[in-house]
Amino acid sequence: MRLTPVEPVVVEVSADVAPSGHSFRHPLRFRRVRPELEPDAVELPARLPV
């Protein structure tokens, strides 16, 4: 397997967090690239709602 390093980029996604067994019912959907945001400036939630 070959590794290709890339620069980090912030993207916006939409997610339906409704569970279905041990996984989510629907996959994530890509919305857009957010070039105005730096990866270090994005706060991740402590926990996703269930």
PQR file with spaces between the fields and no chain letter, atoms N, CA, C, O and H, PARSE charges and radii, in Angstrom:
ATOM       1  N    MET     1       0.856   -1.172    0.000 -0.4000 1.5000
ATOM       2  CA   MET     1       0.000    0.000    0.000 -0.0000 2.0000
ATOM       3  C    MET     1       0.901    1.235    0.000  0.5500 1.7000
ATOM       4  O    MET     1       1.928    1.270    0.679 -0.5500 1.4000
ATOM       5  N    ARG     2       0.509    2.223   -0.756 -0.4000 1.5000
ATOM       6  CA   ARG     2       1.286    3.452   -0.883 -0.0000 2.0000
ATOM       7  C    ARG     2       0.596    4.594   -0.124  0.5500 1.7000
ATOM       8  O    ARG     2      -0.618    4.764   -0.227 -0.5500 1.4000
ATOM       9  H    ARG     2      -0.325    2.194   -1.308  0.4000 1.0000
ATOM      10  N    LEU     3       1.360    5.357    0.620 -0.4000 1.5000
ATOM      11  CA   LEU     3       0.835    6.475    1.402 -0.0000 2.0000
ATOM      12  C    LEU     3       1.106    7.782    0.668  0.5500 1.7000
ATOM      13  O    LEU     3       2.234    8.053    0.258 -0.5500 1.4000
ATOM      14  H    LEU     3       2.347    5.219    0.703  0.4000 1.0000
ATOM      15  N    THR     4       0.055    8.594    0.507 -0.4000 1.5000
ATOM      16  CA   THR     4       0.188    9.899   -0.128 -0.0000 2.0000
ATOM      17  C    THR     4      -0.183   10.975    0.882  0.5500 1.7000
ATOM      18  O    THR     4      -1.364   11.140    1.185 -0.5500 1.4000
ATOM      19  H    THR     4      -0.862    8.375    0.841  0.4000 1.0000
ATOM      20  N    PRO     5       0.787   11.714    1.413 -0.5600 1.5000
ATOM      21  CA   PRO     5       0.470   12.774    2.375  0.2800 2.0000
ATOM      22  C    PRO     5      -0.343   13.889    1.710  0.5500 1.7000
ATOM      23  O    PRO     5      -0.108   14.239    0.553 -0.5500 1.4000
ATOM      24  N    VAL     6      -1.286   14.429    2.448 -0.4000 1.5000
ATOM      25  CA   VAL     6      -2.115   15.535    1.957 -0.0000 2.0000
ATOM      26  C    VAL     6      -2.182   16.613    3.031  0.5500 1.7000
ATOM      27  O    VAL     6      -1.966   16.335    4.210 -0.5500 1.4000
ATOM      28  H    VAL     6      -1.476   14.145    3.387  0.4000 1.0000
ATOM      29  N    GLU     7      -2.478   17.830    2.625 -0.4000 1.5000
ATOM      30  CA   GLU     7      -2.678   18.930    3.571 -0.0000 2.0000
ATOM      31  C    GLU     7      -4.062   18.777    4.200  0.5500 1.7000
ATOM      32  O    GLU     7      -5.012   18.428    3.498 -0.5500 1.4000
ATOM      33  H    GLU     7      -2.653   18.056    1.667  0.4000 1.0000
ATOM      34  N    PRO     8      -4.203   19.030    5.508 -0.5600 1.5000
ATOM      35  CA   PRO     8      -5.525   18.975    6.142  0.2800 2.0000
ATOM      36  C    PRO     8      -6.440   20.047    5.572  0.5500 1.7000
ATOM      37  O    PRO     8      -5.999   21.155    5.266 -0.5500 1.4000
ATOM      38  N    VAL     9      -7.694   19.717    5.434 -0.4000 1.5000
ATOM      39  CA   VAL     9      -8.680   20.656    4.914 -0.0000 2.0000
ATOM      40  C    VAL     9      -9.976   20.455    5.702  0.5500 1.7000
ATOM      41  O    VAL     9     -10.297   19.338    6.109 -0.5500 1.4000
ATOM      42  H    VAL     9      -8.053   18.817    5.682  0.4000 1.0000
ATOM      43  N    VAL    10     -10.707   21.531    5.910 -0.4000 1.5000
ATOM      44  CA   VAL    10     -11.991   21.456    6.611 -0.0000 2.0000
ATOM      45  C    VAL    10     -13.089   21.305    5.566  0.5500 1.7000
ATOM      46  O    VAL    10     -13.137   22.044    4.583 -0.5500 1.4000
ATOM      47  H    VAL    10     -10.447   22.439    5.579  0.4000 1.0000
ATOM      48  N    VAL    11     -13.964   20.341    5.795 -0.4000 1.5000
ATOM      49  CA   VAL    11     -15.116   20.150    4.912 -0.0000 2.0000
ATOM      50  C    VAL    11     -16.381   20.143    5.752  0.5500 1.7000
ATOM      51  O    VAL    11     -16.357   19.816    6.938 -0.5500 1.4000
ATOM      52  H    VAL    11     -13.925   19.741    6.595  0.4000 1.0000
ATOM      53  N    GLU    12     -17.471   20.506    5.124 -0.4000 1.5000
ATOM      54  CA   GLU    12     -18.779   20.493    5.779 -0.0000 2.0000
ATOM      55  C    GLU    12     -19.519   19.254    5.301  0.5500 1.7000
ATOM      56  O    GLU    12     -19.564   18.967    4.104 -0.5500 1.4000
ATOM      57  H    GLU    12     -17.490   20.771    4.160  0.4000 1.0000
ATOM      58  N    VAL    13     -20.099   18.521    6.247 -0.4000 1.5000
ATOM      59  CA   VAL    13     -20.880   17.333    5.913 -0.0000 2.0000
ATOM      60  C    VAL    13     -22.218   17.427    6.630  0.5500 1.7000
ATOM      61  O    VAL    13     -22.358   18.155    7.613 -0.5500 1.4000
ATOM      62  H    VAL    13     -20.063   18.753    7.219  0.4000 1.0000
ATOM      63  N    SER    14     -23.191   16.689    6.134 -0.4000 1.5000
ATOM      64  CA   SER    14     -24.452   16.567    6.864 -0.0000 2.0000
ATOM      65  C    SER    14     -24.588   15.114    7.273  0.5500 1.7000
ATOM      66  O    SER    14     -24.156   14.205    6.564 -0.5500 1.4000
ATOM      67  H    SER    14     -23.077   16.098    5.336  0.4000 1.0000
ATOM      68  N    ALA    15     -25.198   14.913    8.433 -0.4000 1.5000
ATOM      69  CA   ALA    15     -25.325   13.561    8.954 -0.0000 2.0000
ATOM      70  C    ALA    15     -26.673   13.384    9.626  0.5500 1.7000
ATOM      71  O    ALA    15     -27.128   14.247   10.377 -0.5500 1.4000
ATOM      72  H    ALA    15     -25.549   15.652    9.009  0.4000 1.0000
ATOM      73  N    ASP    16     -27.293   12.275    9.352 -0.4000 1.5000
ATOM      74  CA   ASP    16     -28.486   11.862   10.078 -0.0000 2.0000
ATOM      75  C    ASP    16     -27.976   10.905   11.145  0.5500 1.7000
ATOM      76  O    ASP    16     -27.539    9.801   10.821 -0.5500 1.4000
ATOM      77  H    ASP    16     -26.923   11.574    8.742  0.4000 1.0000
ATOM      78  N    VAL    17     -28.024   11.301   12.395 -0.4000 1.5000
ATOM      79  CA   VAL    17     -27.424   10.503   13.457 -0.0000 2.0000
ATOM      80  C    VAL    17     -28.390    9.474   14.038  0.5500 1.7000
ATOM      81  O    VAL    17     -28.141    8.938   15.118 -0.5500 1.4000
ATOM      82  H    VAL    17     -28.380   12.197   12.659  0.4000 1.0000
ATOM      83  N    ALA    18     -29.491    9.188   13.336 -0.4000 1.5000
ATOM      84  CA   ALA    18     -30.417    8.167   13.807 -0.0000 2.0000
ATOM      85  C    ALA    18     -29.745    6.795   13.709  0.5500 1.7000
ATOM      86  O    ALA    18     -29.312    6.386   12.631 -0.5500 1.4000
ATOM      87  H    ALA    18     -29.693    9.623   12.459  0.4000 1.0000
ATOM      88  N    PRO    19     -29.661    6.089   14.835 -0.5600 1.5000
ATOM      89  CA   PRO    19     -28.996    4.786   14.799  0.2800 2.0000
ATOM      90  C    PRO    19     -29.879    3.701   14.212  0.5500 1.7000
ATOM      91  O    PRO    19     -31.107    3.774   14.273 -0.5500 1.4000
ATOM      92  N    SER    20     -29.242    2.709   13.652 -0.4000 1.5000
ATOM      93  CA   SER    20     -29.918    1.522   13.142 -0.0000 2.0000
ATOM      94  C    SER    20     -29.060    0.336   13.567  0.5500 1.7000
ATOM      95  O    SER    20     -28.151   -0.067   12.841 -0.5500 1.4000
ATOM      96  H    SER    20     -28.245    2.650   13.602  0.4000 1.0000
ATOM      97  N    GLY    21     -29.345   -0.219   14.730 -0.4000 1.5000
ATOM      98  CA   GLY    21     -28.487   -1.282   15.255 -0.0000 2.0000
ATOM      99  C    GLY    21     -27.204   -0.685   15.780  0.5500 1.7000
ATOM     100  O    GLY    21     -27.235    0.185   16.650 -0.5500 1.4000
ATOM     101  H    GLY    21     -30.083    0.108   15.319  0.4000 1.0000
ATOM     102  N    HIS    22     -26.061   -1.143   15.260 -0.4000 1.5000
ATOM     103  CA   HIS    22     -24.753   -0.663   15.714 -0.0000 2.0000
ATOM     104  C    HIS    22     -24.133    0.329   14.744  0.5500 1.7000
ATOM     105  O    HIS    22     -22.941    0.621   14.844 -0.5500 1.4000
ATOM     106  H    HIS    22     -26.035   -1.850   14.554  0.4000 1.0000
ATOM     107  N    SER    23     -24.912    0.853   13.810 -0.4000 1.5000
ATOM     108  CA   SER    23     -24.378    1.833   12.865 -0.0000 2.0000
ATOM     109  C    SER    23     -25.423    2.914   12.623  0.5500 1.7000
ATOM     110  O    SER    23     -26.551    2.817   13.107 -0.5500 1.4000
ATOM     111  H    SER    23     -25.880    0.616   13.728  0.4000 1.0000
ATOM     112  N    PHE    24     -25.043    3.937   11.876 -0.4000 1.5000
ATOM     113  CA   PHE    24     -25.994    4.992   11.549 -0.0000 2.0000
ATOM     114  C    PHE    24     -26.837    4.578   10.351  0.5500 1.7000
ATOM     115  O    PHE    24     -26.388    3.818    9.493 -0.5500 1.4000
ATOM     116  H    PHE    24     -24.127    4.015   11.483  0.4000 1.0000
ATOM     117  N    ARG    25     -28.046    5.081   10.303 -0.4000 1.5000
ATOM     118  CA   ARG    25     -28.991    4.693    9.266 -0.0000 2.0000
ATOM     119  C    ARG    25     -28.580    5.192    7.882  0.5500 1.7000
ATOM     120  O    ARG    25     -28.766    4.486    6.891 -0.5500 1.4000
ATOM     121  H    ARG    25     -28.410    5.698   11.000  0.4000 1.0000
ATOM     122  N    HIS    26     -28.025    6.401    7.806 -0.4000 1.5000
ATOM     123  CA   HIS    26     -27.654    6.990    6.521 -0.0000 2.0000
ATOM     124  C    HIS    26     -26.186    7.404    6.543  0.5500 1.7000
ATOM     125  O    HIS    26     -25.667    7.777    7.596 -0.5500 1.4000
ATOM     126  H    HIS    26     -27.874    6.974    8.612  0.4000 1.0000
ATOM     127  N    PRO    27     -25.515    7.345    5.403 -0.5600 1.5000
ATOM     128  CA   PRO    27     -24.102    7.763    5.367  0.2800 2.0000
ATOM     129  C    PRO    27     -23.970    9.284    5.439  0.5500 1.7000
ATOM     130  O    PRO    27     -24.937   10.015    5.227 -0.5500 1.4000
ATOM     131  N    LEU    28     -22.758    9.743    5.740 -0.4000 1.5000
ATOM     132  CA   LEU    28     -22.476   11.177    5.698 -0.0000 2.0000
ATOM     133  C    LEU    28     -22.602   11.675    4.275  0.5500 1.7000
ATOM     134  O    LEU    28     -22.363   10.931    3.323 -0.5500 1.4000
ATOM     135  H    LEU    28     -21.972    9.149    5.912  0.4000 1.0000
ATOM     136  N    ARG    29     -22.976   12.928    4.132 -0.4000 1.5000
ATOM     137  CA   ARG    29     -23.055   13.546    2.799 -0.0000 2.0000
ATOM     138  C    ARG    29     -22.144   14.764    2.759  0.5500 1.7000
ATOM     139  O    ARG    29     -22.249   15.662    3.594 -0.5500 1.4000
ATOM     140  H    ARG    29     -23.170   13.532    4.905  0.4000 1.0000
ATOM     141  N    PHE    30     -21.260   14.783    1.790 -0.4000 1.5000
ATOM     142  CA   PHE    30     -20.351   15.903    1.589 -0.0000 2.0000
ATOM     143  C    PHE    30     -21.149   17.111    1.137  0.5500 1.7000
ATOM     144  O    PHE    30     -21.967   17.002    0.223 -0.5500 1.4000
ATOM     145  H    PHE    30     -21.175   14.053    1.111  0.4000 1.0000
ATOM     146  N    ARG    31     -20.927   18.262    1.760 -0.4000 1.5000
ATOM     147  CA   ARG    31     -21.617   19.500    1.372 -0.0000 2.0000
ATOM     148  C    ARG    31     -20.677   20.450    0.627  0.5500 1.7000
ATOM     149  O    ARG    31     -20.961   20.852   -0.501 -0.5500 1.4000
ATOM     150  H    ARG    31     -20.263   18.351    2.503  0.4000 1.0000
ATOM     151  N    ARG    32     -19.544   20.810    1.273 -0.4000 1.5000
ATOM     152  CA   ARG    32     -18.628   21.751    0.624 -0.0000 2.0000
ATOM     153  C    ARG    32     -17.315   21.820    1.387  0.5500 1.7000
ATOM     154  O    ARG    32     -17.232   21.421    2.548 -0.5500 1.4000
ATOM     155  H    ARG    32     -19.314   20.483    2.189  0.4000 1.0000
ATOM     156  N    VAL    33     -16.301   22.328    0.723 -0.4000 1.5000
ATOM     157  CA   VAL    33     -15.007   22.602    1.346 -0.0000 2.0000
ATOM     158  C    VAL    33     -15.115   23.962    2.024  0.5500 1.7000
ATOM     159  O    VAL    33     -15.752   24.872    1.493 -0.5500 1.4000
ATOM     160  H    VAL    33     -16.368   22.652   -0.221  0.4000 1.0000
ATOM     161  N    ARG    34     -14.501   24.102    3.186 -0.4000 1.5000
ATOM     162  CA   ARG    34     -14.540   25.353    3.937 -0.0000 2.0000
ATOM     163  C    ARG    34     -13.139   25.953    4.001  0.5500 1.7000
ATOM     164  O    ARG    34     -12.479   25.847    5.035 -0.5500 1.4000
ATOM     165  H    ARG    34     -13.984   23.363    3.617  0.4000 1.0000
ATOM     166  N    PRO    35     -12.664   26.587    2.909 -0.5600 1.5000
ATOM     167  CA   PRO    35     -11.297   27.114    2.876  0.2800 2.0000
ATOM     168  C    PRO    35     -11.057   28.264    3.855  0.5500 1.7000
ATOM     169  O    PRO    35      -9.907   28.568    4.175 -0.5500 1.4000
ATOM     170  N    GLU    36     -12.129   28.909    4.336 -0.4000 1.5000
ATOM     171  CA   GLU    36     -11.963   30.025    5.262 -0.0000 2.0000
ATOM     172  C    GLU    36     -11.664   29.555    6.693  0.5500 1.7000
ATOM     173  O    GLU    36     -11.326   30.372    7.549 -0.5500 1.4000
ATOM     174  H    GLU    36     -13.062   28.663    4.077  0.4000 1.0000
ATOM     175  N    LEU    37     -11.785   28.249    6.958 -0.4000 1.5000
ATOM     176  CA   LEU    37     -11.532   27.704    8.291 -0.0000 2.0000
ATOM     177  C    LEU    37     -10.225   26.923    8.321  0.5500 1.7000
ATOM     178  O    LEU    37      -9.892   26.196    7.386 -0.5500 1.4000
ATOM     179  H    LEU    37     -12.060   27.586    6.263  0.4000 1.0000
ATOM     180  N    GLU    38      -9.492   27.093    9.426 -0.4000 1.5000
ATOM     181  CA   GLU    38      -8.272   26.325    9.641 -0.0000 2.0000
ATOM     182  C    GLU    38      -8.629   25.069   10.448  0.5500 1.7000
ATOM     183  O    GLU    38      -9.465   25.145   11.349 -0.5500 1.4000
ATOM     184  H    GLU    38      -9.764   27.684   10.186  0.4000 1.0000
ATOM     185  N    PRO    39      -8.024   23.936   10.152 -0.5600 1.5000
ATOM     186  CA   PRO    39      -8.342   22.716   10.911  0.2800 2.0000
ATOM     187  C    PRO    39      -8.184   22.863   12.421  0.5500 1.7000
ATOM     188  O    PRO    39      -8.968   22.290   13.177 -0.5500 1.4000
ATOM     189  N    ASP    40      -7.183   23.622   12.875 -0.4000 1.5000
ATOM     190  CA   ASP    40      -6.980   23.808   14.316 -0.0000 2.0000
ATOM     191  C    ASP    40      -8.068   24.663   14.963  0.5500 1.7000
ATOM     192  O    ASP    40      -8.218   24.639   16.185 -0.5500 1.4000
ATOM     193  H    ASP    40      -6.546   24.088   12.260  0.4000 1.0000
ATOM     194  N    ALA    41      -8.825   25.414   14.175 -0.4000 1.5000
ATOM     195  CA   ALA    41      -9.868   26.286   14.710 -0.0000 2.0000
ATOM     196  C    ALA    41     -11.212   25.581   14.879  0.5500 1.7000
ATOM     197  O    ALA    41     -12.136   26.154   15.456 -0.5500 1.4000
ATOM     198  H    ALA    41      -8.704   25.434   13.182  0.4000 1.0000
ATOM     199  N    VAL    42     -11.333   24.372   14.394 -0.4000 1.5000
ATOM     200  CA   VAL    42     -12.601   23.640   14.448 -0.0000 2.0000
ATOM     201  C    VAL    42     -12.686   22.865   15.762  0.5500 1.7000
ATOM     202  O    VAL    42     -11.787   22.095   16.100 -0.5500 1.4000
ATOM     203  H    VAL    42     -10.582   23.906   13.925  0.4000 1.0000
ATOM     204  N    GLU    43     -13.773   23.078   16.493 -0.4000 1.5000
ATOM     205  CA   GLU    43     -14.004   22.343   17.745 -0.0000 2.0000
ATOM     206  C    GLU    43     -14.865   21.126   17.459  0.5500 1.7000
ATOM     207  O    GLU    43     -15.941   21.243   16.872 -0.5500 1.4000
ATOM     208  H    GLU    43     -14.503   23.704   16.218  0.4000 1.0000
ATOM     209  N    LEU    44     -14.402   19.978   17.866 -0.4000 1.5000
ATOM     210  CA   LEU    44     -15.177   18.754   17.703 -0.0000 2.0000
ATOM     211  C    LEU    44     -16.076   18.566   18.914  0.5500 1.7000
ATOM     212  O    LEU    44     -15.680   18.909   20.028 -0.5500 1.4000
ATOM     213  H    LEU    44     -13.528   19.883   18.343  0.4000 1.0000
ATOM     214  N    PRO    45     -17.279   18.030   18.723 -0.5600 1.5000
ATOM     215  CA   PRO    45     -18.144   17.792   19.877  0.2800 2.0000
ATOM     216  C    PRO    45     -17.532   16.721   20.777  0.5500 1.7000
ATOM     217  O    PRO    45     -16.858   15.807   20.300 -0.5500 1.4000
ATOM     218  N    ALA    46     -17.771   16.841   22.076 -0.4000 1.5000
ATOM     219  CA   ALA    46     -17.251   15.845   23.014 -0.0000 2.0000
ATOM     220  C    ALA    46     -17.878   14.492   22.734  0.5500 1.7000
ATOM     221  O    ALA    46     -17.236   13.453   22.885 -0.5500 1.4000
ATOM     222  H    ALA    46     -18.318   17.583   22.464  0.4000 1.0000
ATOM     223  N    ARG    47     -19.149   14.516   22.321 -0.4000 1.5000
ATOM     224  CA   ARG    47     -19.870   13.270   22.049 -0.0000 2.0000
ATOM     225  C    ARG    47     -20.987   13.584   21.065  0.5500 1.7000
ATOM     226  O    ARG    47     -21.646   14.616   21.185 -0.5500 1.4000
ATOM     227  H    ARG    47     -19.670   15.360   22.198  0.4000 1.0000
ATOM     228  N    LEU    48     -21.200   12.720   20.113 -0.4000 1.5000
ATOM     229  CA   LEU    48     -22.300   12.901   19.174 -0.0000 2.0000
ATOM     230  C    LEU    48     -23.609   12.519   19.855  0.5500 1.7000
ATOM     231  O    LEU    48     -23.638   11.581   20.651 -0.5500 1.4000
ATOM     232  H    LEU    48     -20.664   11.882   20.016  0.4000 1.0000
ATOM     233  N    PRO    49     -24.706   13.243   19.548 -0.5600 1.5000
ATOM     234  CA   PRO    49     -25.997   12.872   20.147  0.2800 2.0000
ATOM     235  C    PRO    49     -26.453   11.513   19.639  0.5500 1.7000
ATOM     236  O    PRO    49     -26.247   11.164   18.477 -0.5500 1.4000
ATOM     237  N    VAL    50     -27.070   10.763   20.526 -0.4000 1.5000
ATOM     238  CA   VAL    50     -27.559    9.420   20.153 -0.0000 2.0000
ATOM     239  C    VAL    50     -29.057    9.405   20.234  0.5500 1.7000
ATOM     240  O    VAL    50     -29.679    8.378   19.963 -0.5500 1.4000
ATOM     241  H    VAL    50     -27.237   11.047   21.470  0.4000 1.0000
